[in-house]
């Protein structure tokens, strides 16, 4: 048989409490392709059919088989995959293997996450209604089994379980009507299955309100998730979370104060320089000219009466027409206080700093365009730095200001300082 199916190991796992129904878990000899895996599965089904056994094949490639054995040790995994290993035994095993509540919580939430994935998948409406209802009933039963297992009890699939369910409604995580949800879903699934057999051409999705059943199942999952977090979170974890929450609130408060400070600062006018001896020679500003677009090689310094250039040639005979960068440093005077737009219009990169703070920037290769920043000033002189580079072709740079972007003008020489 092993040679026929291409298997190295095989185990039969009881699939349900019905006789002669098994899951045949086998390990393939290699990382088989989908077609080879399908052929091996058919051969395996035929082999057991001849022996009057109904099996469902689950064939693993070697890497997957190793992962299965790592999670479920060989001595017990076959039993733990079978229905006789109920939710209560699974949860008890998990507690013994990981005594910390956090591990148990993570395990339960991982199981519920898988159920959520199924719920999300069936919402698309592509599956027949009776199939969706069957899945909802199956998931709801698993939720009830897991819930009862948290108290070491088994969930009996009869209405007597409703009396036991009352114990879960005292802490507010579940409502009394939640206990009826599984039985309602089971009844709907059974009716939809019968309907499908007798009237297969009619839509079960509309008759049995499949969407409402999916919502009910999702609500059960959400409530068990909430109950799990509350039940399997230790006092130390809760205290630690409270400390983190307080730290987060303190950090948020600090950020609010910083943001408030920055807002007030933006509303508060900048202070002009107090030492007017620094601006004894207005009428122009010193520019340092460099070879290269990143101020690589200093070539010359000179006083420019204004920052307003537009040329296809060179700024100076000592410079090449292209790949030039300039840095102007000095002082700018605002005759009047208030809110002002300070702008640089450039082809290519340009930026402006006032009082050491970056006000406007458009640093990159681009055609002539405007970059502005809003400043609030008093009348007086302020330190200013304007940087510019020209990559190729047209060289254009202009320092402008005005009360708004629609009323800009170049800065005149009398408001620039200083001449050498």
JOVEN-V950724 format. One record per backbone hydrogen bond with DSSP energy under -0.5 kcal/mol. CO is the residue of the C=O (numbers start at 0). NH is the residue of the N-H. E is the energy in kcal/mol with one decimal. If there is no record, write none. Layout:
# JOVEN-V950724
{{CO NH E} {CO NH E}}
This chain:
# JOVEN-V950724
{{0 4 -2.6} {1 5 -1.4} {1 6 -1.8} {5 28 -1.5} {8 26 -1.9} {10 12 -0.6} {10 24 -2.8} {12 22 -3.7} {13 82 -0.9} {17 20 -0.5} {19 53 -1.2} {20 14 -2.1} {20 15 -0.8} {21 23 -0.6} {21 55 -1.9} {22 12 -3.0} {22 24 -0.9} {23 25 -0.6} {23 57 -2.8} {24 10 -2.3} {25 27 -0.5} {25 59 -2.9} {26 7 -2.6} {26 8 -0.8} {29 31 -2.2} {32 36 -2.5} {33 37 -2.3} {34 38 -2.3} {35 39 -2.3} {36 40 -2.2} {37 41 -2.2} {38 42 -2.2} {39 43 -2.2} {40 44 -2.5} {41 45 -2.5} {42 46 -2.1} {43 47 -1.9} {44 48 -2.1} {45 49 -1.8} {47 50 -0.7} {47 52 -2.3} {48 51 -1.9} {52 54 -0.6} {53 21 -2.2} {55 23 -1.8} {57 25 -2.0} {59 27 -3.2} {60 64 -2.7} {61 65 -2.3} {62 66 -1.8} {63 67 -2.2} {64 68 -2.3} {65 69 -1.8} {66 70 -1.7} {67 71 -3.0} {70 72 -0.6} {72 75 -2.1} {72 76 -2.2} {75 79 -2.4} {76 80 -1.5} {78 81 -1.3} {81 84 -1.5} {83 85 -1.6} {85 89 -2.4} {86 90 -2.8} {87 91 -2.3} {88 92 -2.6} {89 93 -2.3} {90 94 -2.2} {91 95 -2.1} {92 96 -2.7} {93 97 -2.5} {99 102 -0.8} {99 103 -1.4} {100 104 -2.7} {101 105 -2.5} {102 106 -2.3} {103 107 -2.5} {104 108 -2.6} {105 109 -2.0} {106 110 -2.0} {107 111 -2.3} {108 112 -2.0} {109 113 -1.6} {110 114 -1.5} {111 115 -2.4} {112 116 -2.0} {113 117 -1.5} {114 118 -2.3} {115 119 -2.8} {116 120 -1.8} {117 121 -2.0} {118 122 -0.8} {120 123 -0.7} {121 124 -1.2} {127 131 -2.1} {128 132 -2.6} {129 133 -1.7} {130 134 -2.2} {131 135 -2.6} {132 136 -2.5} {133 137 -2.1} {134 138 -2.7} {135 139 -2.8} {136 140 -2.2} {137 141 -1.9} {138 142 -2.5} {139 143 -2.3} {140 144 -2.7} {141 145 -2.7} {142 146 -2.5} {143 147 -2.6} {144 148 -2.1} {145 149 -1.2} {146 149 -0.7} {147 150 -1.5} {147 152 -2.3} {148 151 -1.9} {153 155 -0.7} {155 157 -2.6} {157 160 -1.9} {158 161 -1.3} {159 162 -0.8} {159 163 -0.9} {160 164 -1.9} {161 165 -0.8} {162 165 -0.8} {163 166 -1.4} {164 167 -2.1} {165 168 -1.4} {166 169 -0.5} {167 173 -0.7} {168 171 -0.6} {174 177 -1.3} {174 178 -0.6} {175 178 -1.3} {176 179 -1.1} {176 180 -0.6} {177 180 -0.9} {177 181 -0.6} {179 183 -2.3} {180 184 -2.8} {181 185 -2.8} {182 186 -2.2} {183 187 -2.5} {184 188 -2.5} {185 189 -2.2} {186 190 -2.4} {187 191 -2.8} {188 192 -2.0} {189 193 -1.9} {190 194 -2.7} {191 195 -2.3} {192 196 -1.4} {193 197 -2.1} {194 198 -3.3} {198 201 -1.3} {201 203 -0.6} {202 206 -1.1} {203 207 -2.2} {204 209 -1.7} {205 208 -0.6} {208 212 -1.5} {209 213 -2.4} {210 214 -2.1} {211 215 -2.2} {212 216 -2.3} {213 217 -2.4} {214 218 -2.2} {215 219 -1.9} {216 220 -2.0} {217 221 -2.5} {218 222 -2.3} {219 223 -2.1} {220 224 -2.4} {221 225 -2.3} {222 226 -2.4} {223 227 -2.7} {224 228 -2.3} {225 229 -1.9} {226 230 -2.7} {227 231 -2.7} {229 232 -0.7} {233 237 -2.4} {234 238 -2.4} {235 239 -2.5} {236 240 -2.8} {237 241 -2.3} {238 242 -2.2} {239 243 -2.4} {240 244 -2.8} {241 245 -2.7} {242 246 -2.7} {243 247 -2.7} {244 248 -2.5} {245 249 -2.6} {246 250 -2.6} {247 251 -2.7} {248 252 -2.6} {249 253 -2.4} {250 254 -2.5} {251 255 -2.4} {252 256 -2.3} {253 257 -2.6} {254 258 -3.0} {255 259 -2.7} {256 260 -2.8} {257 261 -2.8} {258 262 -2.4} {259 263 -2.8} {260 264 -2.5} {261 265 -2.3} {262 266 -1.5} {263 267 -1.6} {269 377 -0.7} {273 275 -1.1} {274 277 -1.3} {275 278 -1.4} {276 279 -0.9} {280 417 -0.6} {280 418 -3.0} {284 303 -3.0} {285 328 -1.8} {286 288 -0.5} {286 301 -2.1} {287 326 -2.2} {288 298 -2.9} {288 299 -1.3} {289 324 -1.7} {290 295 -0.6} {290 296 -1.8} {291 294 -0.8} {296 290 -3.3} {299 288 -3.0} {301 286 -3.4} {301 303 -0.5} {303 284 -2.5} {305 307 -1.0} {306 398 -2.6} {308 396 -2.2} {310 394 -3.5} {315 318 -2.4} {322 291 -2.7} {323 389 -3.0} {324 289 -2.9} {325 387 -2.3} {326 287 -2.3} {327 385 -2.4} {328 285 -0.7} {329 383 -2.2} {330 416 -1.8} {331 381 -2.4} {332 334 -0.6} {333 379 -1.9} {337 376 -2.3} {339 341 -0.6} {339 374 -2.9} {340 342 -0.5} {340 401 -1.4} {341 372 -1.7} {342 399 -2.4} {343 345 -0.5} {343 370 -1.9} {344 397 -2.0} {345 368 -1.6} {346 395 -1.5} {348 388 -1.9} {349 361 -3.0} {350 386 -2.3} {351 358 -2.9} {351 359 -1.4} {352 384 -2.3} {353 356 -1.6} {356 353 -2.4} {359 351 -2.8} {361 349 -1.1} {361 363 -0.9} {368 345 -2.1} {370 343 -2.5} {372 341 -2.8} {374 339 -3.2} {374 376 -0.5} {375 269 -3.3} {376 337 -3.2} {379 333 -2.7} {380 272 -2.5} {381 331 -2.8} {382 354 -2.9} {383 329 -2.1} {384 352 -2.7} {385 327 -3.1} {386 350 -2.0} {387 325 -2.9} {389 322 -0.6} {389 323 -1.8} {390 322 -1.0} {393 395 -0.6} {394 310 -2.7} {395 346 -2.4} {396 308 -3.0} {397 344 -2.6} {397 399 -0.5} {398 410 -1.6} {399 342 -3.0} {400 408 -2.2} {401 340 -3.5} {403 406 -1.5} {408 400 -2.0} {411 414 -1.6} {412 282 -1.1} {412 415 -2.1} {414 332 -2.4} {415 282 -2.7} {415 283 -1.1} {416 330 -3.3}}
